[in-house]
Amino acid sequence: MGYITGKSSSKLAKVKVNLPLLLAASVLPDVDLLMRFLMHRGPTHSLITITVLMIPFFVVYRKQAIPYYAALLSHIFIGDFFTGGIQLFWPLSQGWFGALNIDVNGLTNVIVELVLFFLTLPIMYKLGDLQSLLKPHNKNWALIIPLGAVLGPLLAVGRGQEYALPTLLVVPSLFFIGLFAYSMFVELRAEHNQDADKLQPSNTS
Ligand SMILES: [Zn+2]
């Protein structure tokens, strides 16, 4: 969802978007799973927190920040809003907001996620985004965040509703783990080769 919303908003705003950073933004609110002092889907899922934290980025990067804001909003409004709700207006309100209350590990959610996965892949391929992730780029390191987000449920790390991964979602998870890990590996290899070139005395002179 982060990819779809981020990519469409970048087209609408006519700005370029960096894919690893976009994917990182789309899962960033779930950083609360790693912080025992924060309630999951609480402060980091608040429209107010996200908007306030995005202000400096809008000041510096102007409309280039739009796709990342859209990806963050897709996480809270499309992802979590319908699967149990969030503290949408924290700190103004401690109330939980949501609709439909779809079980995040239930069949409905699993089917929606599978459909989105098989729908998004050809789009990513057609737009050349899948291919771009297979090439070295220093921003590929940002994929460590979405990698953690797919690894967590697979290894049953963390807590809350996302504790266990439904079996049907193992395949998409493994695909993304492979993709993100490979993307960072090609960048690591490129950096290593660059360093090796610098150390080698030039034999052309
Ligand atoms: Zn979340």
Residues whose N, C-alpha, C, O or C-beta is under 5 A from the ligand:
A	BS01	ZN	P29 D30 D80
